[in-house]
Amino acid sequence: MLSEDDFNYAMDTTRVLREPDRRIDTFGATRFEFHLVSELMDSVHQVRVRAGSIEADKPRILRPDPGQDFNFEGFGPEAGQFGDWLRANATNIAFLKYGFQFKRGEVSENIVHESMEQVCHRIVGDVESAGNPLMAVIAGVDDAWEVCLLKFTVEMVAKSQGINIFDFKRRGLL
């Protein structure tokens, strides 16, 4: 288990060096491939490169139950009126649920004896040359590499949301 400081450090220092050209698909699961690059602790010019894939479930539409009671703690009596309006208009309100059902595939690892900067530059160049639209390159922290990978995935959800809403509306689902 990571300490809170280690966790926060991983969250603060994770950088996406190359993000996928595509976003999370609206109507199906999406499988991203990644290279996660991290320096080994207390080692000069030793960099771990992890390669693998992560799958994100398709987003789902959630609508509040029209009979649901809403809790407006700390609000005055006007909140009850708003609750009545919300129940009457619940069919017009929808949220996207991404489920956060992430599945990590097998991950391979290599230790490279170069500087972090050189390794990152080379991998980004190789990925761009290959033209894989679902490939990401992430610089992270070695001990907390899965936190770095999950942060990348949540950022992809945030960047996909507008496109997913547009697709649902275009099909008349929202």
BAFI-509722 format. One record per residue: x, y, z of N, C-alpha, C, CB in turn; residue in one letter; residue number from 1. Coordinates in nm, 2 decimals, padded with zeros to 4 digits. Each point is the difference from the previous one (the first is absolute). Glycine has a CB too. Example, Ala and Ser with C-alpha at 12.3 -4.5 7.8 and 13.67 -1.06 7.14 Angstrom:
2
n_c1/n_c2/n_c3/ca_c1/ca_c2/ca_c3/c_c1/c_c2/c_c3/cb_c1/cb_c2/cb_c3/tiro/zadren
01.32/-00.57/00.78/-00.09/00.12/00.00/00.09/00.12/00.00/-00.19/-00.12/00.12/A/1
00.15/00.23/-00.19/00.09/00.11/00.00/-00.08/00.11/00.08/00.12/-00.06/-00.22/S/2
***
This chain:
174
n_c1/n_c2/n_c3/ca_c1/ca_c2/ca_c3/c_c1/c_c2/c_c3/cb_c1/cb_c2/cb_c3/tiro/zadren
00.08/-00.12/00.00/-00.08/00.12/00.00/00.09/00.12/00.00/-00.19/-00.12/00.12/M/1
00.16/00.22/-00.20/00.07/00.12/-00.01/-00.04/00.10/00.11/00.02/-00.03/-00.25/L/2
00.08/00.11/00.29/-00.03/00.10/00.10/-00.08/00.11/-00.07/00.21/-00.05/00.14/S/3
-00.28/00.13/-00.07/-00.07/00.11/-00.06/00.09/00.10/-00.08/-00.17/-00.02/00.19/E/4
00.29/00.04/-00.14/00.10/00.08/-00.07/00.05/-00.06/-00.13/00.07/00.09/00.22/D/5
-00.05/-00.22/-00.22/00.04/-00.07/-00.12/-00.11/00.00/-00.10/00.15/-00.15/00.13/D/6
-00.27/00.13/-00.09/-00.12/00.01/-00.09/-00.01/00.14/-00.06/-00.12/-00.18/00.14/F/7
00.12/00.28/-00.05/-00.01/00.14/-00.05/00.12/00.03/-00.10/-00.12/00.07/00.21/N/8
00.24/-00.11/-00.18/00.11/00.02/-00.09/-00.02/-00.06/-00.13/00.15/00.01/00.20/Y/9
-00.20/-00.13/-00.21/-00.03/-00.07/-00.12/-00.11/00.08/-00.08/00.06/-00.23/00.10/A/10
-00.16/00.27/-00.03/-00.11/00.08/-00.07/00.05/00.13/-00.05/-00.17/-00.11/00.15/M/11
00.26/00.17/-00.08/00.05/00.14/-00.04/00.10/-00.01/-00.11/-00.04/00.08/00.23/D/12
00.12/-00.19/-00.24/00.11/00.00/-00.09/-00.03/-00.08/-00.13/00.15/00.02/00.19/T/13
-00.26/-00.09/-00.20/-00.04/-00.08/-00.12/-00.02/00.09/-00.11/-00.10/-00.18/00.14/T/14
00.17/00.15/-00.25/-00.02/00.09/-00.12/-00.03/-00.09/-00.12/00.16/00.17/00.09/R/15
-00.26/-00.14/-00.17/-00.03/-00.07/-00.12/00.08/00.07/-00.11/-00.23/-00.07/00.07/V/16
00.33/00.00/-00.12/00.09/00.05/-00.11/-00.06/00.00/-00.14/00.20/-00.07/00.15/L/17
-00.28/-00.04/-00.16/-00.07/-00.01/-00.13/-00.13/-00.07/00.03/00.21/-00.01/-00.14/R/18
-00.32/00.08/00.12/-00.13/-00.06/00.02/-00.06/-00.06/-00.12/-00.04/00.16/00.18/E/19
-00.04/-00.26/-00.17/-00.06/-00.07/-00.12/-00.07/00.10/-00.08/-00.03/-00.21/00.13/P/20
00.02/00.18/-00.26/-00.07/00.09/-00.10/-00.15/-00.02/00.02/00.19/-00.01/-00.16/D/21
-00.23/-00.10/00.22/-00.15/-00.03/00.01/-00.04/00.02/00.15/00.01/-00.16/-00.19/R/22
-00.13/00.17/00.21/-00.06/00.01/00.14/-00.07/-00.13/00.03/-00.02/00.25/-00.02/R/23
-00.04/-00.25/00.14/-00.08/-00.12/00.04/-00.13/-00.01/-00.09/00.08/00.02/00.24/I/24
-00.09/-00.13/-00.30/-00.12/-00.02/-00.10/-00.13/00.01/00.08/00.14/-00.15/-00.14/D/25
-00.24/00.21/00.07/-00.13/00.02/00.06/-00.08/-00.13/00.01/00.00/00.23/-00.09/T/26
00.02/-00.32/-00.01/-00.09/-00.11/-00.01/00.08/-00.14/00.01/-00.15/00.14/-00.14/F/27
00.26/-00.13/00.20/00.08/-00.13/00.02/00.11/00.02/00.09/-00.07/-00.07/-00.22/G/28
00.13/-00.04/00.27/00.12/00.01/00.08/00.12/00.05/-00.08/-00.09/-00.19/00.15/A/29
00.18/00.26/-00.08/00.12/00.05/-00.07/00.12/-00.06/00.06/-00.12/00.22/-00.06/T/30
00.21/-00.26/-00.02/00.13/-00.06/00.05/00.11/00.09/-00.04/-00.09/-00.23/-00.02/R/31
00.16/00.29/00.12/00.11/00.09/-00.03/00.13/-00.08/00.03/-00.13/00.21/00.06/F/32
00.23/-00.18/-00.14/00.13/-00.06/00.03/00.09/00.11/00.06/-00.02/-00.17/-00.19/E/33
00.12/00.13/00.27/00.08/00.10/00.06/00.14/-00.04/00.02/-00.20/00.08/00.12/F/34
00.29/00.02/-00.12/00.14/-00.02/00.05/00.00/00.09/00.12/00.10/-00.05/-00.23/H/35
-00.06/00.00/00.35/00.01/00.08/00.12/00.15/00.00/00.04/-00.24/-00.05/00.08/L/36
00.30/00.17/-00.08/00.14/00.01/00.02/00.02/00.06/00.14/00.05/00.03/-00.25/V/37
00.04/-00.09/00.33/00.03/00.05/00.13/00.15/-00.03/00.04/-00.24/-00.04/00.07/S/38
00.30/00.13/00.00/00.13/-00.01/00.05/00.01/-00.09/00.12/00.06/00.22/-00.09/E/39
00.04/-00.31/00.09/00.01/-00.08/00.12/00.06/00.08/00.11/00.04/-00.20/-00.14/L/40
-00.09/00.18/00.26/00.04/00.08/00.12/00.15/-00.03/00.03/-00.24/00.00/00.09/M/41
00.31/00.11/-00.06/00.14/-00.01/00.04/00.09/-00.06/-00.10/-00.08/-00.02/00.23/D/42
00.04/00.03/-00.36/00.09/-00.06/-00.11/00.01/00.11/-00.11/-00.08/-00.24/00.06/S/43
00.20/00.26/-00.10/00.03/00.09/-00.10/-00.01/-00.07/-00.14/00.15/00.14/00.15/V/44
-00.22/-00.07/-00.24/-00.02/-00.06/-00.14/-00.05/-00.14/00.00/00.18/00.15/-00.07/H/45
-00.28/-00.18/00.16/-00.07/-00.12/-00.01/-00.15/00.03/00.00/00.19/-00.13/00.12/Q/46
-00.25/00.09/-00.23/-00.14/00.04/-00.03/-00.08/-00.13/-00.03/00.07/00.23/-00.08/V/47
-00.18/-00.24/00.15/-00.09/-00.12/-00.03/-00.10/00.05/-00.10/00.03/-00.10/00.24/R/48
-00.05/00.02/-00.34/-00.10/00.02/-00.10/-00.10/-00.11/00.01/00.16/00.12/-00.16/V/49
-00.28/-00.09/00.19/-00.11/-00.10/00.00/-00.09/00.02/-00.12/00.00/-00.01/00.26/R/50
-00.04/-00.10/-00.32/-00.08/00.00/-00.12/-00.12/-00.09/00.03/00.19/00.05/-00.16/A/51
-00.31/00.00/00.12/-00.12/-00.09/00.03/-00.12/00.07/-00.06/00.10/-00.09/00.20/G/52
-00.22/00.05/-00.15/-00.12/00.05/-00.05/-00.10/00.02/00.12/00.03/-00.11/-00.23/S/53
-00.12/00.19/00.21/-00.11/00.02/00.10/-00.13/00.02/-00.07/00.16/00.11/00.17/I/54
-00.26/-00.17/-00.12/-00.13/00.01/-00.07/-00.10/00.08/00.09/00.04/-00.22/-00.12/E/55
-00.12/00.30/00.06/-00.10/00.08/00.07/-00.14/-00.04/-00.06/00.16/00.20/00.04/A/56
-00.25/-00.22/00.05/-00.14/-00.04/-00.05/-00.06/00.12/-00.07/-00.02/-00.16/00.19/D/57
-00.08/00.13/-00.27/-00.08/00.11/-00.06/-00.08/00.08/00.10/-00.01/-00.13/-00.21/K/58
-00.01/00.26/00.19/-00.08/00.07/00.09/-00.15/-00.04/-00.01/00.16/00.19/-00.02/P/59
-00.23/-00.17/00.13/-00.14/-00.04/00.01/-00.08/00.13/00.04/00.05/-00.25/00.06/R/60
-00.18/00.25/-00.10/-00.08/00.12/00.03/-00.08/-00.04/00.13/-00.02/00.07/-00.24/I/61
00.03/00.02/00.33/-00.08/-00.02/00.13/-00.10/00.12/00.01/00.20/-00.12/00.11/L/62
-00.32/00.08/-00.07/-00.10/00.10/00.02/-00.06/-00.02/00.14/-00.06/00.01/-00.24/R/63
00.04/00.10/00.31/-00.06/-00.01/00.14/-00.14/-00.07/00.00/00.14/00.20/00.07/P/64
-00.17/-00.27/00.03/-00.13/-00.06/00.01/-00.10/00.11/00.03/00.09/-00.22/00.09/D/65
-00.20/00.23/-00.17/-00.10/00.11/00.02/-00.06/00.00/00.13/-00.04/-00.01/-00.24/P/66
00.03/-00.10/00.31/-00.06/00.00/00.13/00.10/00.02/00.12/-00.17/-00.15/-00.10/G/67
00.29/00.17/00.06/00.11/00.02/00.10/-00.02/00.12/00.08/00.15/-00.13/-00.15/Q/68
-00.13/00.12/00.28/00.01/00.12/00.09/00.14/00.05/00.00/-00.18/-00.09/00.15/D/69
00.20/00.22/-00.16/00.13/00.06/00.00/00.03/00.07/00.13/-00.02/00.04/-00.25/F/70
00.14/-00.05/00.30/00.04/00.05/00.12/00.08/00.13/-00.02/00.00/-00.23/00.10/N/71
-00.06/00.34/-00.05/00.07/00.13/-00.01/00.04/00.05/00.13/-00.13/00.05/-00.21/F/72
00.22/-00.11/00.27/00.04/00.03/00.14/00.06/00.14/00.01/00.05/-00.24/00.04/E/73
-00.10/00.32/00.06/00.04/00.13/00.02/-00.07/00.11/-00.08/00.22/-00.10/00.05/G/74
-00.31/00.06/-00.14/-00.07/00.09/-00.08/-00.14/00.03/00.07/00.12/-00.08/-00.21/F/75
-00.17/00.20/00.17/-00.13/00.04/00.05/-00.12/-00.07/-00.07/00.10/00.22/00.06/G/76
-00.22/-00.18/-00.03/-00.12/-00.07/-00.05/-00.01/00.01/-00.16/-00.12/00.06/00.21/P/77
00.19/00.04/-00.27/-00.01/00.01/-00.14/00.07/-00.12/-00.07/00.01/00.25/00.02/E/78
00.07/-00.32/00.05/00.07/-00.12/-00.05/-00.11/-00.11/-00.03/00.22/00.06/00.12/A/79
-00.32/-00.06/-00.03/-00.11/-00.10/-00.03/-00.07/00.03/-00.13/-00.03/-00.02/00.25/G/80
00.01/00.15/-00.28/-00.06/00.03/-00.13/00.09/-00.04/-00.11/-00.12/00.19/00.10/Q/81
00.25/-00.17/-00.09/00.09/-00.05/-00.10/00.00/-00.15/-00.02/00.15/00.20/00.05/F/82
-00.16/-00.27/00.07/-00.01/-00.15/-00.01/-00.13/-00.04/-00.08/00.12/-00.01/00.22/G/83
-00.23/00.08/-00.20/-00.12/-00.03/-00.07/00.02/00.03/-00.15/-00.14/00.06/00.20/D/84
00.21/00.05/-00.24/00.03/00.02/-00.14/00.09/-00.10/-00.05/-00.03/00.24/00.04/W/85
00.13/-00.28/00.03/00.10/-00.10/-00.04/-00.07/-00.14/-00.03/00.18/00.12/00.13/L/86
-00.28/-00.16/-00.04/-00.07/-00.12/-00.02/-00.09/00.01/-00.13/00.00/-00.04/00.25/R/87
-00.06/00.15/-00.27/-00.08/00.02/-00.12/00.08/00.00/-00.13/-00.16/00.13/00.14/A/88
00.28/-00.09/-00.13/00.09/00.02/-00.12/00.11/-00.11/00.00/-00.05/00.24/00.00/N/89
00.04/-00.34/00.08/00.11/-00.10/00.00/00.03/-00.07/-00.13/-00.07/-00.04/00.24/A/90
-00.03/00.04/-00.33/00.02/-00.07/-00.13/00.09/00.09/-00.08/-00.22/-00.11/00.01/T/91
00.23/00.24/00.02/00.09/00.09/-00.08/00.14/00.00/00.06/-00.20/00.14/-00.06/N/92
00.23/-00.21/00.16/00.13/00.01/00.07/00.07/-00.14/-00.02/-00.09/00.18/00.17/I/93
00.21/-00.17/-00.21/00.07/-00.13/-00.01/00.15/00.03/00.03/-00.16/-00.09/-00.18/A/94
00.22/-00.01/00.23/00.15/00.00/00.03/00.06/-00.11/-00.08/-00.04/00.10/00.23/F/95
00.17/-00.09/-00.26/00.07/-00.11/-00.06/00.08/-00.07/00.12/00.02/00.12/-00.23/L/96
-00.03/-00.25/00.22/00.08/-00.08/00.10/00.11/-00.07/-00.08/-00.20/-00.02/00.16/K/97
00.32/00.04/-00.12/00.11/-00.07/-00.07/00.03/-00.13/00.07/00.09/00.22/-00.08/Y/98
-00.15/-00.24/00.20/00.01/-00.13/00.07/00.13/-00.02/00.06/-00.15/-00.09/-00.16/G/99
00.26/00.15/00.11/00.13/-00.02/00.06/00.03/-00.15/00.01/-00.02/00.21/00.12/F/100
-00.02/-00.28/-00.22/00.03/-00.15/-00.01/00.13/00.00/-00.10/-00.25/-00.08/00.04/Q/101
00.36/00.09/00.02/00.12/00.00/-00.07/00.07/-00.13/00.01/00.03/00.24/00.03/F/102
00.02/-00.29/-00.14/00.06/-00.13/00.00/00.14/00.01/-00.06/-00.22/-00.12/-00.02/K/103
00.32/00.09/00.10/00.14/00.01/-00.05/00.04/-00.14/-00.05/00.05/00.18/00.17/R/104
00.00/-00.17/-00.29/00.06/-00.13/-00.06/00.13/-00.03/00.05/-00.13/00.04/-00.20/G/105
00.20/-00.14/00.14/00.13/-00.03/00.04/00.10/00.12/-00.03/-00.05/-00.25/-00.05/E/106
00.15/00.26/00.14/00.09/00.11/-00.01/00.14/-00.06/-00.01/-00.15/00.16/00.13/V/107
00.23/-00.11/-00.23/00.14/-00.04/-00.01/00.08/00.11/00.05/-00.05/-00.15/-00.20/S/108
00.17/00.12/00.25/00.09/00.10/00.05/00.14/-00.02/-00.06/-00.13/00.01/00.22/E/109
00.20/00.10/-00.24/00.14/00.00/-00.04/00.07/00.11/00.08/-00.05/-00.08/-00.23/N/110
00.18/00.05/00.27/00.08/00.11/00.06/00.09/00.05/-00.11/-00.01/-00.11/00.23/I/111
00.02/00.24/-00.25/00.08/00.06/-00.10/00.10/00.09/00.07/-00.19/00.00/-00.16/V/112
00.31/-00.01/00.12/00.12/00.08/00.06/00.02/00.13/-00.08/00.10/-00.22/00.09/H/113
-00.19/00.31/-00.08/00.01/00.13/-00.06/-00.07/00.10/00.09/00.01/-00.10/-00.23/E/114
00.00/00.22/00.20/-00.07/00.10/00.09/-00.15/00.00/-00.03/00.20/00.15/00.00/S/115
-00.28/-00.11/00.10/-00.14/00.00/-00.02/-00.04/00.08/-00.12/-00.03/-00.02/00.25/M/116
00.09/00.14/-00.27/-00.03/00.08/-00.11/00.02/-00.06/-00.14/00.06/00.19/00.15/E/117
00.06/-00.26/-00.16/00.03/-00.07/-00.12/-00.10/-00.11/-00.03/00.24/00.05/00.03/Q/118
-00.28/-00.13/00.07/-00.09/-00.11/-00.02/-00.14/00.05/-00.04/00.13/-00.14/00.17/V/119
-00.17/00.24/-00.10/-00.13/00.06/-00.03/-00.01/00.05/-00.15/-00.03/00.06/00.25/C/120
00.14/00.02/-00.28/00.00/00.05/-00.14/00.00/-00.11/-00.10/00.13/00.20/00.09/H/121
-00.05/-00.30/-00.07/00.01/-00.11/-00.10/-00.14/-00.07/-00.01/00.25/-00.03/00.05/R/122
-00.31/00.00/00.06/-00.13/-00.08/00.00/-00.11/00.08/-00.07/00.07/-00.12/00.21/I/123
-00.08/00.25/-00.18/-00.10/00.09/-00.06/00.03/00.00/-00.15/-00.02/00.14/00.21/V/124
00.14/-00.13/-00.25/00.03/00.00/-00.15/-00.04/-00.13/-00.06/00.19/00.15/00.04/G/125
-00.16/-00.26/00.02/-00.03/-00.14/-00.05/-00.15/-00.01/-00.01/00.21/-00.10/00.10/D/126
-00.29/00.14/00.00/-00.14/-00.01/00.00/-00.06/00.09/-00.11/00.00/-00.05/00.25/V/127
00.05/00.17/-00.27/-00.06/00.08/-00.10/00.04/-00.05/-00.14/00.02/00.20/00.15/E/128
00.09/-00.26/-00.17/00.04/-00.06/-00.13/-00.09/-00.12/-00.03/00.23/00.07/00.03/S/129
-00.27/-00.15/00.07/-00.08/-00.12/-00.01/-00.14/00.04/-00.04/00.14/-00.13/00.16/A/130
-00.19/00.25/-00.11/-00.13/00.04/-00.03/-00.12/-00.07/00.06/00.10/00.07/-00.21/G/131
-00.08/-00.13/00.33/-00.10/-00.07/00.07/-00.09/00.10/00.07/00.14/-00.20/00.03/N/132
-00.27/00.22/-00.07/-00.08/00.11/00.06/-00.05/-00.03/00.14/-00.08/00.04/-00.23/P/133
00.11/-00.16/00.28/-00.04/-00.03/00.14/00.11/-00.01/00.10/-00.19/-00.12/-00.10/L/134
00.31/00.17/00.06/00.12/-00.02/00.08/00.03/00.13/00.08/00.09/-00.16/-00.17/M/135
-00.06/00.14/00.30/00.03/00.11/00.08/00.14/-00.02/00.06/-00.24/00.04/00.06/A/136
00.31/00.07/-00.04/00.13/-00.01/00.07/-00.01/00.09/00.12/00.13/-00.04/-00.21/V/137
-00.10/-00.02/00.33/-00.02/00.06/00.13/00.13/00.00/00.08/-00.24/-00.07/00.00/I/138
00.28/00.18/00.06/00.11/00.01/00.09/-00.05/00.00/00.14/00.14/00.12/-00.17/A/139
-00.09/-00.21/00.25/-00.06/-00.02/00.13/00.10/-00.03/00.11/-00.21/-00.07/-00.11/G/140
00.16/00.02/00.22/00.08/-00.04/00.11/00.01/-00.15/00.01/-00.07/00.21/00.13/V/141
00.19/-00.27/-00.11/00.02/-00.14/-00.01/-00.09/-00.08/00.10/00.23/00.05/-00.08/D/142
-00.22/-00.01/00.21/-00.07/-00.07/00.11/-00.15/00.01/-00.01/00.20/00.04/00.14/D/143
-00.25/00.07/-00.20/-00.14/00.02/-00.01/-00.05/00.01/-00.14/00.02/00.13/00.21/A/144
00.04/-00.22/-00.30/-00.03/00.01/-00.14/-00.15/-00.03/-00.03/00.24/-00.07/-00.04/W/145
-00.30/-00.01/00.12/-00.15/-00.03/-00.03/-00.08/00.12/00.03/00.04/-00.24/00.05/E/146
00.00/00.32/00.05/-00.07/00.13/00.03/00.01/00.09/-00.12/00.04/-00.02/00.25/V/147
00.08/00.02/-00.31/00.03/00.09/-00.12/-00.09/-00.05/-00.12/00.24/00.04/00.08/C/148
-00.25/-00.17/-00.09/-00.08/-00.05/-00.11/-00.15/00.03/00.02/00.17/-00.18/-00.03/L/149
-00.22/00.16/00.15/-00.14/00.03/00.03/-00.03/00.15/-00.02/-00.01/-00.19/00.16/L/150
00.11/00.28/-00.12/-00.02/00.14/-00.02/-00.02/00.03/-00.14/00.14/00.05/00.20/K/151
-00.05/-00.11/-00.29/-00.02/00.02/-00.14/-00.14/-00.04/-00.05/00.25/-00.04/-00.03/F/152
-00.30/-00.07/00.08/-00.13/-00.06/-00.04/-00.11/00.10/00.04/00.09/-00.23/00.02/T/153
-00.08/00.28/00.10/-00.11/00.09/00.04/00.01/00.13/-00.08/00.01/-00.09/00.23/V/154
00.11/00.14/-00.27/00.01/00.11/-00.08/-00.06/-00.02/-00.14/00.20/00.07/00.12/E/155
-00.19/-00.20/-00.17/-00.06/-00.03/-00.13/-00.15/00.00/00.01/00.20/-00.14/-00.05/M/156
-00.26/00.10/00.16/-00.14/00.01/00.03/-00.05/00.14/-00.01/00.01/-00.20/00.14/V/157
00.06/00.29/-00.08/-00.03/00.14/00.00/00.00/00.06/-00.14/00.09/00.02/00.24/A/158
00.01/-00.06/-00.31/00.02/00.06/-00.14/-00.10/-00.07/-00.10/00.24/00.04/00.05/K/159
-00.30/-00.15/-00.01/-00.09/-00.07/-00.09/-00.15/00.04/00.02/00.16/-00.19/00.00/S/160
-00.18/00.25/00.11/-00.14/00.02/00.05/-00.08/00.09/-00.11/00.08/-00.02/00.24/Q/161
-00.02/00.13/-00.29/-00.07/00.08/-00.09/-00.04/-00.07/-00.13/00.13/00.19/00.10/G/162
-00.03/-00.27/-00.15/-00.03/-00.08/-00.12/-00.11/-00.10/00.02/00.25/00.03/-00.07/I/163
-00.24/-00.10/00.19/-00.10/-00.10/00.03/-00.14/00.06/00.01/00.18/-00.13/00.12/N/164
-00.19/00.25/-00.06/-00.13/00.06/00.02/-00.05/00.04/-00.14/00.06/00.09/00.23/I/165
00.02/-00.04/-00.32/-00.04/00.04/-00.13/-00.05/-00.12/-00.08/00.17/00.18/00.00/F/166
-00.10/-00.30/00.01/-00.04/-00.12/-00.07/-00.14/-00.05/00.06/00.24/-00.06/-00.04/D/167
-00.26/00.07/00.17/-00.13/-00.05/00.05/-00.11/00.10/-00.04/00.12/-00.10/00.20/F/168
-00.09/00.23/-00.21/-00.11/00.09/-00.04/-00.03/-00.02/-00.15/00.08/00.16/00.17/K/169
00.03/-00.18/-00.25/-00.02/-00.02/-00.14/-00.09/-00.13/-00.03/00.22/00.11/-00.04/R/170
-00.22/-00.20/00.12/-00.08/-00.12/-00.01/-00.13/00.01/00.07/00.21/-00.14/-00.02/R/171
-00.24/00.25/00.08/-00.12/00.02/00.07/-00.01/-00.07/00.14/-00.11/00.03/-00.22/G/172
00.22/-00.06/00.28/00.00/-00.07/00.12/00.01/00.09/00.12/00.10/-00.19/-00.11/L/173
-00.07/00.31/00.09/00.00/00.10/00.11/-00.09/00.12/-00.04/00.23/-00.06/00.07/L/174
***
